[in-house]
């Protein structure tokens, strides 16, 4: 390299050498920085902070970042170039990735298998000894496609052009192939030992992994042309390391209800239950399943990214410096900050808590208005809650609460008939049930609500032990998708569900 510069990344403590003038985007992405708008310089989501060295602001930095932020050293990672030696801080984008170690039922069989939960943001792979059901290796990563957009709709947009689709398909196949190879190698397995790989994911991941045109997912009625099983030989995917492996992507349940939810049903066993159960996966797209052994109904609702701390003025992931818990003590909010660090922002669980606390303290009114009009509510300086933050949460929780009510009505049941609620995913693990109830997100008695962990990955492991399609097809036949987008009743309930319940009315 002719003119090298050193780029040190904190808190990773790693140093990289780049050619002077090279773009930093590839390096930052490989180290976990996400590019929510696909690196187009429109969203601020890729911010990094210069701790040492000089990184002059670009025109996009000046347009999107305030004068104070620029002075503090904030820059857009997607536009930055390695002008000289630099130390950059990436702390706000540390990502918690949920694996799974919950027990599950299986019938021992010969060989080895791999279960993969392919999420829009993160990927988790587990290598299993099928004789014992033991997990013999785990690998997690950010989804390599995330550099082309953080959410599923921007991924779909990118995939509308044939070259975009080819790029996304290649990226994810290569990434999963590399994860499989690393796990098999680390376990010391001969490469012919891996017999089966099961992948689960949402409908968009299903299409992009399979190389299927995502166009039907971009327009109403958002129905996939093909939503069934995808099966490949490992070699067809370019995975040279396990030539005998059969790779199956489990089928979707509907337009925006993918095999991650089918897998969640398998993992919770709600399709065999006699009592009425609910499975909820709270993310940008909230997925809801209501049912039991008699019948199952499912739906997907666009909740927006508030539960993930995005589009919130001081929102961040659940990383060091994030307010993750807010309670009320002596008439004031009491905040718990992750990592014992100085407060820097608020994550999804903290936001739900903060609004619940604000309702108790009279800082947030039932309509969602902040009590001191036009003034943000200071939680723990410098972290504050603005009016639009509360509105974002209202949109998210209103969509989930209304979707749930529609499904229950169609099922012929009421909230009081539900005996168990499974909260899937990372957010479900951290959210405080009492706060979720206080803001009207989950109107269930807290003792009926259970964090269920990564049900998608657990379901994929269960599917590894099933050679045929039987159990998945049984669920698909019995699970009907209810489209919410065009449902007038859903829209009415949505508006109603945006308000916060009165204290004591839950
Ligand atoms: S501004 Fe959106 S990724 Fe950089």
Boltz pocket constraint, residues with backbone or C-beta under 6 A from the ligand:
constraints:
  - pocket:
      binder: B
      contacts: [[A, 34], [A, 35], [A, 36], [A, 37], [A, 38], [A, 39], [A, 40], [A, 41], [A, 42], [A, 43], [A, 44], [A, 45], [A, 46], [A, 47], [A, 76], [A, 77], [A, 78], [A, 79]]
      max_distance: 6.0
